[in-house]
Amino acid sequence: MINTIINVIFLIVFIAAAVSVTYEYRIMKKRGTANRVQFIFYVSAMIIYVGLAITALLSLFQ
């Protein structure tokens, strides 16, 4: 029971982090302050967060 609650919390946190990274990059791009290195950083961070969210989701169904 506690394990399920912790996994749901992790799932919500990682999805929120991925959305936050995407939104932050869009704001920087709109201002014109984003460059290629930051794009690579934000894409890799989003991939990591989505991967962690998928891991949390899969661990709910064990």
Secondary structure, 3 states (H helix, E strand, C coil): CHHHHHHHHHHHHHHHHHHHHHHHHHHHHHHCCCCHHHHHHHHHHHHHHHHHHHHHHHHHCC
